[in-house]
Amino acid sequence: MSKLLYKIPFFFFAFVFFFVACQTVSEQNAEAKPPLAPPDNGFSKVKLTFGDTNSIEGQALIRRLDSFYRREINAGFNGSVLVGYKGKVMYERYFGYCDKREGSQLCAQNPSQLASTSKPFTGTAVLWLHQNKYLDINAPVQRYLSDFPYPDITVAMMLNQRSGLPDYTKMGNKYWKSRTPMYNEDLLQIFAQYKPRLNSRPNTRFEYSNTNYAMLARVIEQVSKMSYKQFMKEFIFEPLGMSHTFVYDPADRSKYVVKLAESYTGNWSIFPETHEDGIYGDKGIYSTVEDMYRWDQSFYNHTLLNEKTLRMAYTGYSNEKPGTKNYGYGWRMLNFADGNKIIYHNGWWHGNNTVFYRFVKDNFTIIVLGNKYNSKIYGHAKSIYSIVQNNNEHTKVDWEESGSPKEE
C-alpha cells in the first residue's frame, strides 16, 4: 500500500481498490424568453456506484473511518456521512437519531436541512439561466426585480458576495413584527421600502451576506415565471434523480411524506422555527448524502453547466487580500500555489451543520450532514482527508480548516 502511494501524485489514488460501507461571460448578453425548456440533449440521472468492499485496503479504510466516528459520536456528533471517489461510494454511514423523541434512527431516506450549502444550488440555477441566455449575470438586478432599490448592484455581485447588501439574518425583527414566516418577496419589499444602507459600495469588497442568495432566488422566479421550489424540482432535483431533495416551505411541514431529520441543539432540544425559515435560496434545501453525491457527480458530466460556465463558477472574484481562501459564484474555495483547488461550501442553520468538500481535480468528495449542533463538524473534512491518505507525507496537501458557523 505505502509503495503504491509513493507513485501517485497529489492525492492518494490507490482508491480504485477501496470501497464501500453500506448503510466572465459578458459576450452572452442576448436573453431568451420564457417559457423555459431544458437543452435539447436533456438531462441524465446520476446513479450511485458502489465498489468492492472485500479488498484489504478498503476494509482497512472503513475501519479507520468507523473508529474516527466512534470518537466523534462520543463528542456529540449526530448525522450522516458519505465519502466518494470518481463516482463510487467509498464510505456511507448514518449515526444517531432522525427524531430522538420517537427513537427513530437516521437512514438514507431522511433529508436534512443543508443550510448555506443550499447556496451552490441557487448559484448553479442562476448560471444555467445565464448559460442558456435567459438572463445576463452582468446586468443590474433591477432589470429582473423592479422593486430592488440599488441600481449599481448586478446579479454577478450577488453571486460572488460583493454586493454590499446587509445580511437579513443580522437585522433581527426590526422590519418584521409578525410571527408568520417571512418569504423572499416579503424580504424584497422590506428592502424596497426601508432601503437599508449598504455595508460597502458594490463590488469593492467581499462580504458574506445571506441576502444575496435570497434575492437571487427571486431573480430565478421572475425569469422562470415559476416558484423557486418548482424550478429547482423540475430543472435540477428530478432530472438528477435526487428523489429526497426539495426546497422547504414552513407551510408544507405537515404535508411531507418523508420523515425530515429534526434540528437539535447540543443538548437535544428541538430548535424552534423562526420567521426567517420562510426564506430560501440562501438556505432552505433539504437533502441526503446520497442525493448530494448525485449532485456532485453531475458537474463532472456537465449535466447542467458546460466547462466554460463551470470555470466561471470556480473562479475566485475577491482578490484584495492575498491568501488561499476565495469565493466564486456560489462556491467557497481554497486555491493553492501548485494549481490544486478545493471547491466547498459549509452550512449552519439552527442545529444543522453541513460540510460539502469537492477535490475537483481528483473527483474526490466528502459530505457530512449533521442535525445536532456541533461546531467540530467543520474539521471532519480535514480529518477524513488525512485518514484516507493514511498520513502519507508524500501525498499530503497542506490545507487549512475553513468554514465556521459564524461564516455561514
N, C-alpha and C positions, 0 to 999 in steps of 0.2 A: 504493500500500500504506500509506504513512505517513498520507495524508489519511484513509483509511478508519479507521485505528486511532484517530485523534483523535476519532472519532464514537462510539467504543464504550466503554461504562462498564466499569470494573473490569478486565476480563481480556483482551483481545486478539482478540475473536472474529471475526476475519477467517477463522477456520479452516474455515468452510463450504467454502472453496476448496481447502484443503490435503489432501494425503494421498498414498499411504502408502508406506512401504518394505515390500517383501515380507518375504521372508526375515526419678409415682412411681407407681406403679400399685398403690397399696395397696388400691384397691377390688376388685382381682381376686384375692380370697382363696380362692374356691372352686377346688378342684383336681379335674381329671378323672382317671380311672383308665385304666391301660393295658388293652388294647393301644393303642399309638399309631396314629394314622391322619392322613394329610395333610388339610388343609382340603378341603371339597367342591369348591372351584374348581380344585384340583390345582396342580401346578407347570408352568412352561413353560420349555423350554430356551432359553437365550440364545445367539443366533448372532452371530458377529462380522461386521461390515460393513466392507468396505474401500472407501476413497474414491478419487477421481480422482487419479492420480499425475502427470498431464500438465500441471497448472496451473503457471504460472511461480512463484507463491508457494509451492506445495507442493514443487516441486523445490528451491527455494532453502532452504526449511526443512530438507529432508532433507540437503542438502549441509552445512549448518551443524552439524547433529547428528552427521553422519558425521565431520566434522572434529574435533568435540569428543571423540568416542570414539576416534579415532585417537590423540589425545594421552593419553587415559585408558588405552588398551591399553599404550602405552609406559610408563605409570606403574604397570602391574601389573594392570589390570582384566581379569577373565575372567568372562563371564556373558551374560545375555540382557536385552533392554530392550524395553519397549512403552510408547508414548505414545498415549493415546486421547482423543477428544473427542466427546461426545454419541453414543456407540455406534459411532463409526468409528475405525479404527486409523490414526493419523497416521504412526507410525514403529514399525518392528519389526525388530530385528536380533539376531543371535547371534554373539558374539565369543569365539573361543578354544576350549578343549577341554572335552569332556564327560569323557573319560578320556585323559589325556596318555600313559600307558603304551601304550595301543592306538593312539594318534594319532587318535581319533575326535573330530570337531568337534561342538560343541553345535548342536542343532536344536530345532525346535518340539516334538518328542516326548520330550525329555529332562527329566524332572521334577527340580527342585532342592529341597533342604530349606529350608522357609520360616522356620525358627527361630521367633522370637517373633511373626512375622507370622501364625503359627497362632492367636494369641490371639483375634483378631476372629471367627474361625470358631467357637471354643468359646463366646465371648460371645453370638454370634448364635444358636447352638443352644440355650443356656440361655434366652435371651429368647423364642425361638419356643415353647419348652415353657411358659414363663410366659404368653405371649400366648394360648395355647390351653388354659390352665388345667390343665396337667399338673403344674406346680409353682408356688410363690409365692416370688419372689426376696426378699421381705421376711421370710420365715420363717427360723428358725435352721437352720444347716447340719445340726445333729443330727437334725432331722426326717427327713432323707434319708440321712444317714450316721450310724448309731447309735454307731459307734466313734469318731467325731470328738470330741476331748476338750475343745473350747472352746465352752461353751454360749452365750456372748454374741455369737458371730460369725454373721452372716446371709449368705445367698447373695449379696445385693447388695454386701456389704462385700468379698467376694472378687472380684466383677465389677469394682468400681471401685478395687481395690488399697488398701483402707482397713481390712483385717482385722487387721493387725499380725503376721501369720504370718511366721516366719523363712523365708528362701529356701533351699530344699533344695540348690540348686546351690552354696551357700556353706558347706554343712555338711561337705563332704569325705566321707571314708569312716568317719566316727565311728560311724555306726549300721549301715553296710552293708559287711561284710567280704568278701562273695563277688565273684567276677569275672563272675558271670552277670548279665544285665540285671535291673534293679530296675523293677518295674511300679507303676502307680498304687496298687493295693491294698497292695502292699508298703510304699509310702510312707505310706499312711494308717495302717497298723499300726505303723510306726515312731513316728508322732506319737501314736497311741493308747497305746503302751507307755511311751515316754520323756517325753511331754508337754513338748517344748521350750518354754522361756519365750518368750512373745510379745515382739516388739520394741516394741510400744506397745499401749495399751488400744484395743480395737476401735473403729473409726470416729472416732478422734481425729486421725489424720493420714494422708496418702498415703505409702505406701512400696511401691515396685515389688517384687513377690515372685512368682517362678515357681510357688511352692507353691499360690498362689491358683487358678491355672488348671489345675494338675494335679488339685486337689481338685474343681474344677468338672466336670472330665471324669468323675470318679467319680460325682458327682451325676447327670450325664446318664445314666450307665449304670444307676444304681439306679432312676431314674424311668422310663426307657425299657425296662428289662429286656432290654437288648441291649448288646453291647460298644460302646465309643466309636467304634471304627473302622467298625463296621457301621452305627451310627446316622448317622454323617457320610456314609457312602457312600449309604445309602438315602434320606436326607432332605435332603441338600444337594448332594453331588457329582454323582450320577447325574441328579437332576432338572434341574440346571442345565447338563447336557452337559459337565461337567468330567471328561472321559474320561482325563486323565492326572494326576489328583489323588487322593491316598489318604493314610491315616494309616500311617506307617511302623512296622513291628514288626521288631526285630532278628532274631527267629526266622524271619521270612519272607524274609530278604535274598536267599537263593538261589532263591526262587520267583518273584521279579518278572520278568515277561516284558520289560517296557520297561527300557531302559538308564537307570539313575539317574546324575545328574551327581555325579561324585566330589567330595569335600570336601577342599580343598587348603590347606596353609599357604602363606605368602607365597613360600616357596622351592620349591614344588611337591612337598612331601612330603604323603602322604595322612594326614589326621587319623585316628588310631585311635579306634574306638568305645570308650565307657566304659559303666559300669553305668547311668549316667543316660540313655543313649539309649533305654532302655525306657519312660521316662516320656513321656506325651503330653498334649495339651491346652494346655500352655504352649508347646510346640514340637511337632515330630514330623510335621507335614503336609508332604508333597511336592507340588509343583505346577509349572506352567509359566506363562509370562507371558500366554499366550492364555487359559488357564483362569482365571487371576486376573482378567483383564478381564471374562470372563463373570460371575464372582462380583461384581465391582464393579458391573456394569450391572444385575444382578438387584435391587439396592437401589432403583434409580430406578423399577423396575416393581412394587415392593412384592411381589415374588415370595415372599419369606419373611416379612418383617416389615412390618406396616402402619405408617402415618405416625406414629401415636401412639407405638408401640414404638420406631421409629427416633429420634424426638425424645428418648426416654429414653437410648438408646444414645449419642447425640451430645451429651448434656449433661455438662458438667464438674462433678464432685462434690467436688473438693478446692480450696476457696477460702480457705484460711487465709492464704495469701500472694498478694498481687496479682501479676498477670502474664498473659501470653498463653497459657502452657502449662497444660494440664489433662488429666485422664483421665476418660473416660466408662465405659461398660460394654463393655470390650474394645477401646476405641479411644483412642489419644492424640489430642490436638487442639491447634490454635492458634486462639485466639479474639481477634478484632480489634475495636477500638472502633467501627468502622463497621458491625459486624454480620457481616462476612465470616468464614468459618471454614474451616480446613483440617483434614480428618479423615485420620489417617495411623497407620501402625504400622511401625516398622523391626524388624529382627531380626538376631541374631548367634548362631550356634552352630557351634562348631568353625571350619571355613573358610568357612561360609556367611554372607554378608551380604545382607540383603534390604531393599528400600525400596518402600513402598506408600503413595503420597500421593494423596488424593482431594480435589479442589476441588469440593465437592458443589454449591455454588450454581451452578457453571458446567458441571457434568458433565465435568470435565477430570481425567485420571488419568495418573500416572507410576508405572511398575512397573519395578524393576530387581532382578534375581536374580543375585547373584554366588556363585560356588562356589570362589573362591580368595581367601583372607583379604586384605581391602583396606579399611582404615578410611575411605579417601577416598570410598567409595561413598555415604556418608551426605550428602555435599554435592552429589550428582548431581541431586537433585530441584530444588534452587535453581538450579543451572546450566542444567538443561533448561528450567525455567520462564523464565529470562532469555533463553535462545536463542529460545524460542517467541515471546516478546514483542518480540524484536528490539531489546531495550534501549530501548523507547519509554517515556519518563518519564511520559507521561500515563496509561499503563495499568499502571505498576509498582506492585506490592504490596510493602510493606516487611515482609518476614517473615524471621525468623532461621533459621539452620540449627539443626536439633534432632535428637536421636537419636544416640547413640554406642554402640559395642559395650558399654561399661560399663553402659549403661542397659538393655540387653537380656538 
